Amino acid sequence: MELDKIFIKENSLFNTVVKEIRLFLNISGEVEIELIITNFSSRSIFKTIKLSFIGVIEYSFFYNLNYYFYNIEDYKFFKTNSYYYLSLDPDMEIEEISQKDMDFIKCKNIELEEME
């Protein structure tokens, strides 16, 4: 599955929900993060997916009881020559990485697995 299909039109991450976040060292000794994401649009080809962020370079997540866990209301995603970047609470004033971006992952590779 091509990653760009998950980030456009009816398959967008807008208004989806992160049900699970897993953080671990994979077999290669690299930090890996998995996000299980549900509640796609009824027109989407997805119901539930797993996004695996492999070779994590940097990440930051924040949680507080005063907020819902974890509705995706906005996001920033892009690929450069050397990494992928996803922020689930982005500073939308600029399209690049911002010091104000929150809940982000910067990694070497991303894999998408359809769960349902």
Order of alpha helices (4+ residues) and beta strands (2+ residues): beta-beta-beta-beta-beta-beta-beta
